[in-house]
C-alpha cells in the first residue's frame, strides 16, 4: 500500500476522487496508527508519521468512499495526570463525516478494568465499537437555496426524526423513522398546511445508546449523547450506514427547502457520549483526554456542568476549532439553516463562571458563515449560575423559559401572574431590550420535547415516569401543570371539555404573543405520553407521534391560529411596543393599551392585585413603528385580546374609545363557530361573557 505524507488540513478524512487524506490532532500521543478496516474483521494499520502542530496526517491513494477506519493512539495511560491513551481501543475520528455500526457494550470498550478504574485494560475494542467512514462529498444540490426566513415570519416546529415519522399512515414502512420519511410529501404537506416555516430537529449528530439504558432494555431516544459532531446519526438512514446517511440527510434538506421549510439542528456541543471517568473510551478520551475535556483539580475526574458526566473544554483552541468547523460544515455542506444549542450556558464557561464574552461567542460573532444563520440558545445548564435567560449576546435568540413558566401559571390559576404575563405576551422587553435585542430574540414555547406534552400539561398534576426504570425520580417535579380535576385519562365530559379549552388557550396565547413561536411535534393533535415528562429513553409507542386518521378539532384550531398570526403583522412586530401613540402613523391611539374586564385602562393597582386573573389588551394595527422592507409604512387591522384565566365566567366590556365595531375571530370556548367564519359582531360598549378559563379575540378592520 502506498502512503504519502498528505496534509495537516482539513482534519478528518477528505476524499478527492483519487484517494483520501487523513488528519487527526493529538498532543498526548507518542504514535498514531490509522486502521483501515475490512469486512472480514481484519485491519490494515498505517502509521501517521507526519506531524504539523500536533496534527498527524497521511494521504492514502485508492481509498474510496465507504471505507471504514479508526485510529489507535499510542501514548501514556496515567489517569492521575489526566492521560488516558490506550492503543487497544479503536477510536472514532472526531471529524468523521459518517459512522458505521453501533457499540456492543462490554468491558472491551472501556479503557480500564471493571472494579479497577486506574488499571489499564488492553482488551481490543475493534469488534465491539463504531467505526468512521470515508464519504463522498459530491452531491447534486440542484438549485437549492437556504430559505432565510426572517424571524418575524418564522414558526418553528420541534420534532424528532423517528418520533414524527414512525407512525405516519401515509409513509411506506421502510421510510418510517428515517430522514427519507421527513422528506416524504405526506409529512411536508402536513407542515406546510400547518404554516410551519422551520423544522427544528432533535439531535441528528451521531449519538450513542448508553450502556446503562441498553442493560435496562431502553434506548437513548432523544439523542443528547453525541459522539460524532460531523456525522448524521446512522440509525435514521433507510438504506445504509457507509455514507448513505449523508446522502439521505442532504436529500431531506433539499426537499424541505423546496417547500420553503428551513432545517434547524438541535446540537450538543457541551459534552460527549464518553461520560465521566468510568465511561467508555470511544474517541476523544483516547485521543487527547486533557485537551478535549474539563478536568477537575484531581485530574482523574471531570468537571460536569451538563449532568452527563463530562463537559468539553471551551477554552481549548482545538475544541473551539472543532465546534466551529462542525457548524460551518453543516451550513456549507449539509445546507442547514441554523442551530439550537443544548445547554448553551456551558458553552460560555471559559473558566468556571458563565461569561457572555467567552471565546466561543467571539468566534461565532466574527464567523462569516455561522453568524448568518439562526442561532438559538437553550440558555441554561446544571452548573452554578447556569440559568442565563436574557443574558446571551445580541446575535442570539433564546428559548424563553420564563415565557413557558408564566403562561402555564396564568392558565392554571396561579396568583400574582398578571404583570409578568403582560411582559411575556409582548416580547419580554425586560429580558431583551437593554442589550439592543428585539422581541424576536424570544423563542416562545409552552411545551417542548423536555417535559409534558400539551395534552399531558392539562391532564396530569404529577409526572408518571415509572417506565423509565428510575422509580419516578427522574424528570422535573414542578411542572406548573393542572389536570383540570382528574389525574390522567378521564371520560368525564366536563373534564374533557375543560382540557380541550385549556389546550386551545395555550395555542392561542402562543400564536398571538410577540416573539417567535415554537410548537412541539404532535401537540397540534393533542398527543400524550401518559404523563411521562422525561421520555428521553422511550423509543416506543409512548413517545412516537400517533397521527389521527381524520384530523382533529385541535389541529384545525392550531392551523387557524398559525395562519391568523402569519396574516397579521401586529402579532409579529419587530420592535417593542412604546405604550404611546407612534409618530408618523396619524393615529392618536397608543400602540398598545391594557384594560380591566370592566373596560377601564389598567392601573398599577390592577396589575398588583393578587387575585387578578383577567384582562384585555388592545393591539393597534395602525401604530406599527417599524417600516416594511422598502421603508413603507406597515398598517394592519387592530385586535382586542380578552383573557379570562379565572375559574368562573366573567363579563368583559368592549372599550368605547378604541373602535366602534368588532368581530369575534377567536373564541377558545367555541372553536366551531370561528372555524365556520360565523364569529359574531360586537359594538363598543357591548358586554361579552367569557366562560371560565377562556380567551376571545376581536378584530377591527384597518
N, C-alpha and C positions, 0 to 999 in steps of 0.2 A: 504494500500500500504506500502510495506517495503521500508525503506530508510536507507542506510548505509553511513558511513562517506565518503568513497571514497578517491580519491587522488587529490592533487592540480595540478598535471601534468600528462598528457598533458592538455592544455587548450582546451576548446570546448567540444563536445560530442563524447565520444570514446566507441564504441560498441565492446564487447569482446566475443560475442557468447551467453552470458547468460543474459546480461543486459548492461546498459550504464552508464559511468561515466561522470558527468557534472562538468565543472570548468570554472569560469569567474573571471577576475581581475577587481576590483574596489576599489579604495582608498576612494572614495567620499561617498559610500553607508553606511547607518546605517543598512540596512537589504536588502537581495536579495531573491526573490522568483523565482524558476523555475516553469514555467507554461507549463503543458502538455496539448496540445490542442486536442480536439475530433471533429470528423466530424459533430456532431450535433451543433457545435458552443460553447459548454461548455468547461471548462478548469479545470484541477486539479492543485492546487498550492502546491509546495513542498518548504519549506524554506531551504535555504542553510545555515545551522548553522555552519558548519566547516569553518575555515578561517586560511590559512597559507600565510604569507607575502602578505596579502590583496587579496588572491585568495580564493573565496568562492566555495565550492565543495560538491558533494554528489554522491553516486552511487545508482542507482535505478534498482533493479533486474527486469527482464522481459520486459524492454523497448527495443523494437526491431527496426531495420531499417524501415524507413518510418514514424516513429513517429514525428509529428510536435511539436515544442516547442518554447518558448521565455522566456525572463526574465522581471521581474518587479523590478525596483530598487527604494527602499525607501531611501530618504535622503533629504538634503537641496535643496530647489529651491531658489536661490539668484543670479540672473544674474549679479548683480553688483560685486559679488565676483567670477564670472566665474563658478558658480554651477548651474546645470540645471537638477537635479534628478526629476523624476516625475513618480510615481508608476502607474499612469493611462495609461502610454504608454507601450505597449508590445514591447520589444526591441529584435532586432536580435542579436544573438550570434556573436561577432566579428570573432570567429573561426568556424562558421558554414560551414560544407562541402557541404551543399546543401540548397537551399532556395526555398520555395514553394509560389506560388501566386504572386501578384503584388500589388502596392499601389493604393488604391482608394482614390483620393485626396479630402480632406475636412479638416475642422478645427480640426477634431478628431486626426489627425496625427501630429499636432503641439503642442508644449509644452506651448504655450501662446495663448491668445485670439486675434483674428484679430482686429487690431485697438488699442490693449493694450499690447504691446510686453513685458512689465515687469510683467504682471499679469498671474499667473499660470492657465493653462487650464486643468481641471480634466475630460474631456470627454474621454471615453475609446477608445483607438486606435485599439484594437484587431480585430474587424470585418473589419478594413479598411487597414491593413498593411500586409506585407510579414511575413512569419514565417520560422524559422530554421527547418532543417530536420536531423534526425539521419540517417547516411548512413552506408551501409555495406562496409567495407574497402577491402573485398576479391574480387579479380579479376584474371582471368586466363590470364596472360600476355604471356604464351607460351614461345617461345624463343626470345621475343622482346629484342632488344638491341638499345641503342642510336647510331645513325649512326656516330656521332662525325666527321662530315665532316670538314676538315681543312679549315680555312678561305680562303686560296688562291684557293680552289676548290669550293667555295660557290657562289651560285647565289640565291639571296633572292627574294621571290615573296610576296609582301604585299597584304593581302586580307581580306575581311570582310566575316564572315561565311555565313550570309544571302545574301549579295550582290553578292558573287561569285556563289552561287548555286541556287538562286531563279528562274532564267530564263534559266537554263541549259536544253536544249531539251532532253538530254539523261537520266534525272533523273525522277523517279516516283514522282508524285505530292506530296505525303506525305513526301518525303525526302528533298524537296526543302527548302532552308533556314535553314538547320539543320547541326549538327555535323555529322550525318549519311550521309548527302549529300556530305560533304568533303571527306568521306571515300569511296564514290562510285567509281567504276572502271573508269567511264567516266571522272570524274574530275581528278583522279590520272593519267590517261593516258595523259590528256592534259598537266599536269605539267611535267611529265617525258619526253614527246616529246619536250616540250619547253626547257628542260635542267635545270629546277629548282631543287635546292638541299635543299632549306629551305622555308617553308611556314610560313610567319610572320603574325599571326592572330591579327587583331584589337581586342580591349578588349573583352575577354570572361569571366572575373570575373563578378559576379553578379552585374548588374547595375540597375539604376532606371530611368524611364522616368520622366523628370522634370515636376512639376506642371504647370509651365508657358507654356511649349510646348503642354502638353495634352489639356490645355484650348484652344490652338490655333489649335487643331486637327492635331498636329505634334507629332513626337517621337524623343527621343534621339537615333538616328540611330547608330551613331558611337560607343556609349557606354563608353565615357570617364567620367563616373559618378558612380564610384564604391561604392557599399555598402557592398560587401562580398568578401574578398580577398582570400578565400579558396574555393569558390563555383563557378562552371561553370554556366554561365548565363542560366536560366531555359527556356527562350523563344526559345533557339536554339535546344532544345531537341524535338525529333519527337514523343516520346511515354511516356511522363510523367515528373512530377517535384517533385516526392517524392524520389529522389535519382537516378532515371533513367538517369538523365542528366549526372551524374558522370560516369555511365557505358558506355553511348553513347560517351562521350568525350574520355574515355580511348580506346574504340574500334576504334575511328577515328585515334588516335595517333598510335595505333598498326598497322593499315592498311597503314598509311603514312610511318611509319618506314620500313615496309616490302617492300615498293617501294624505299627505300633509301632516303626518304624526311624527313628532320628534321622539328620539330614544335617549333617555337619561339613565345612567347606570348608578346603582347603589354600590359604592365602593368602600372597601375595608382596608385602609392603609394604616390603621392604628396598631394592628397586631398580626400574627400569623398563626397557622394551624399547629405549630410546633409546641405550643403550650408552655408550661413552666419547666423547672429543672428536671421534672420527672416525665416530660413529654418526649415524643419520638424525635429522631434525627432524620429529617426528610430533605432538608435543603440548607437554609440559611445558617442553622446552628452548626452544621458540619463544615460549612464553607468559611465562615468567619464570625463566630458567635458574638464576640465583644464589639464588633463594628456594625452589626445589624440590630442588636437588642440593647435596651436599657438594663444594665446590671445593677444590682444592689451593692451596698458597701461590701458585704460579703459576696464575692463575685461568683459564688456557686448559684446564687439566686437571681431572680429577675424582678425589676420594678414593674408593677402591674397597675395601670390606671384604667384598664379596659374590662376587668373582671374575667379575663380569659387565660391568665397565666403569664402573659408577656406583653410588652409594648415595644414598638420599633423605636430606634434611637434617632429622634428627629433632629439632633444636632450633628449627626454623621453626614458628611457630604455625599457619601456613597448611597445612603438610604434616601436622601433628598433627590439625588440624581435618578435613582431607580423609580421613585414615585413620579417625578416629572417626566421621565422617559415613558413610563406606563401611560400617564394621562395623555401625552402627545400621541402615542401610538394609537390609543383608542379613538382619538379625534381624527387623526390624519389617515390611518389605515383602515379603521373599522367604521368611520363616519358617524360616531355617536355625537349627540348634541349637548351633553352636559353630564354632570356628576352630582350625586348626593353623597356626602362624606359621612360615613358612620362614625359616631363618637368623635366628632371633629375637634373637640376640645383637646384631645390627646395629641393631635397634630400641632397644636400650639404650645405644647410643653417642651420648649427647647432645653430647659433645665428642669426645674420642678414645677414652678407655678405656670399657670396659663398666661401666655404672653402673646397679645394680639399683634406684636411686631416681630414675631419669630421668623426665622429664615424661610420656613415653608410659605408663609403668606407673601414675603418679599419676592420669592421666586415665581409664585403664581401671578402676582401683580404685574411683573415685567415680561412674562412669557407671551410672545405674540400669538400663540395658538391657544393655550389653555385659558388665558384671560378673556377670550372672546366667546366662550361657551357658557352655558348655565352652570353656576357653582352654588350648590345648596349645602348648608351645614346642618348636621344634627348637632346643635350647639351645647352638648354636654358629654361628660364621661363619668366614670365612677370614682375618680380621684378627688382629692381635696380641692375645693374651689372650682369644681368641674362644670357647674351649671352656669352657662355663659350666654343665655338667650339675650339678644340685643347687643352683644359686645364684639361681633365679628366685623372685619374691615368692610368699607363701603362697597367693594366689588361683589360681596357675597349676599345671598339671601339665606334665610334660616327657617327650619321647621320651628314654628312658633308654639312651643309647649304651653305658654301662658294663654294663648288663644284657645287651645283644646280644653284646658282646665276650666277656664272661665265660662265658656259656652256650655260645657257639661254642668257646671254648678248652677248656671241660670235655669236651665230646663229641668233640673232635678229639685229646684226649690231652695237652694242654699241661700241663707241670708247675706246681706251686705255684698251683693254681687253686681248690682246695677251700674255703679260708677265704673268699675273695671270693664264690664261688658261694653259700655259705651266706647271705651278706648279700643277694645279688640275689634268691635264691629267696624270701626272707622280706620283701621290700618295700623294700630298700635304705635301712634306717634311718640308715646312715652319711651318706647324701646328704640326707635329708628330715626327720629327726626334730628337728634342732637349731633349725629355724625354725617349729616347730609344725605342719608338714605331716604327712600320714598316708601309709600305704603306697600309697594311691590316687593320690598325686602322681606315681607311677612308671608311665608308659606303657611296658609291656614289649613288646619285639618281638625276633624273631630275624632276620627279613628285612623289607625294605620295597621301595618302588619303586627306591631307590638302592642298587645292589649286586646280588649274586647272588640268584636265586630260591632257594627251599628245595631244589628238585631240583638246581640247579647248585651250591649250597653243599656238597653231598655228592658231587658228580661232577667238580669241577674244582679243581685246586690254583692255577691261574693264570687270569687274565682273558683273554678272547678277543674283543677289541673291534675286530677288523680291519674289520668292516662299517661302522664309524663314520668311516672315512677319515682317521684320525689316527695311523696306524702303530702302533696298540695302546698309544699313550702316555696316552690319556685313561682316566679311571676309577681307582678305588682299587687299588693293587698289593698291599696287605696285607689280605687278605680273611678271615683266620682260617678258611679252608675246608680240607677234606680230601677227596680224590677216592676214598677207600676202595680205593686200589690200582690204579686205571686212570683216565687222563685222558680225560674226555668220555664219549661213549656207549660202552656195553660190552654184550656178550652173554654175559659170564661169569656163571653163576648165583650163584656165591658173592659176587661184587661187587654184583650186583643185590640180593641178599638183605640184604647189609650196608647198602647205601644206603637201602633201604626201612625197615630198622630204625632207622637214624640219623634219617630224616625223622620217624618216629614218636616217637623220643626228643625231638626238638626240639618237636614239637607237644605232647606230654605235659608236658614241662617248662614250656613257656609257659603252658598252661592251668591248671597246678596251682601256679603261682607267685603270691605276693601282689602286688597291683598291678592294673593294667588291661591285659588282653592285646590285642594288635593283630595281625591276620592280613593278609598281603599277598595281593591277589587272585590266584586260581589256584593258590596254594600248597596248597590243600586237594586239588587234583588232582595235584600234583607237576609243574606246568608248567615248561618250560625256555625259556631264551633262548640256548641253545647256548653258554653260557659268557660271554655279553656281560653285563658288570656295570655298564654305563652306557648303557642303551638309550634315552637322552633324545631321540635323533634318529631312532629306528627306528619310524616309523609304518607298521608292516608285520606280516606273519605272525610275525615274530621276537618281537614284543612283545605281540601280542594274545593273549588267553586262548583256548586251544583246549579246548572243553568235551567231555569224554568222553561218548559216547552212552549208555553203560550204567552211569555212575557209576564209582567206583573204590574199591579197598580203603582207600586213604589218606583219601578223602572220608568213608567210613563211620567210620574211626577218629577223624578230626578232629571229626565231629559228636558221636560218643560222648563225647569229652573235653570239648567245649564244654558239653554238657548235664550231664556229671558236675560240672563247675565250677558251673553255674547252680543245680544242686540242692543244693549243699552250701556253706553259709556259711563253713565252716572254711577254704576255699580263697580266700575273698574278704573277708577281715577288714578292718574299717575302722580298726583300731588295730594298732600294732605288738605283736609278742609280748613278754611280760615275761620269759620264761625262768624262771618260777617258778609255783607254784600261784596261782590267781586267787581273791581273797577273794570270798565270797558265792556260789561255784559248787558248794560241797560236794564238791569233788574234790581229793584230796590230790596228784594228779599235776600236774606242770608243764604249762603250755600248749604247750610245745614241748621236745623232747628230741632230741639228736643222738647217734647210735650208730655205732660201728665195725661193719664186716661181722660181727665176732665177737659182736655183741650187747652190747658194753660201751659205757658212756657215753664220748663223745669227751673227750679231754683236750687241752690246748693243744699238747702234743707231737704228738698225732694230726693236729691241724689244720695244723701246720707241716711235716709230713713232705713232702719234695719229690715223692716218688713217689705220694703218696696220691691215689687217683682213684675211691674208692668210699666210700659212707656210707649210713646210713639216718636218716630223720627222722620222729619221732612228732609228729603234729598232734592235739591233744586237743580233740575236739568239745565236751567238757563244760567247757571252760575258755575260752570266748569272752568277752572282757571287755566288749565294747560291747553296749548294750541294743538291743532292737528299736525300731520307730518309736513304740510306745506305752509304752516303758520296760520291756517284758517281757524276761525272760532268753532269750537265744538258745542253744539246745542243738543239737548236730549229732552225727553219727557221728564216730568217730575214724579216722584213717588213718595208715598207715605207708608212707612212700615209700622205696623201695630203689633206689639209683643205682649201677650198675656201669659206669663210664666207662673201665675198664681194657681192654687188648687181649686179655684171657684170661678164661675163666669163673671166677666166684668164688662161694664158699659163704657165704650170709648166715644168721645165727642170728636167729630171731624173738625179741625181748626178752621176758623171762619175767615182768616186773612191770607190763606196760602193756596187758594184755588176754589172756584165755585163748584165744579162738578168733577167727580172722580168715578173710576170704575174698578171694581174688585177684580184683580188679576191673579191673586194667590190667596187661598184660604186653606190652611192645613187641616181644618175641621171638615172641609167639604171639597176634596180634590176633584170629585167627579164633575161638579158644576164648572170649575175652572177649565178642566180638560175639554169640556164641550163648548167652551167660549161663552158661557152664559153668566159670567160674573155680573152682578147687578150694579146699577148706577147709584151713587150716593151724592148728596149735596153737602156743601159747607154747613156746619152746624148740626148735621144729622148725628143720630146716636146709633152706634153699632154694638151689638152684644157679641163678644168673643167668648166662646166656651173656655173652660179651664184648660190651661196649657195648650194654647194655640196661637197662631200667627196669621195675620191678614195683611196683604199688600194692596194698596190703592195706587192707581196710575192716573196721572193728569197729562193730557197731550201738551206738547210744547206750544 
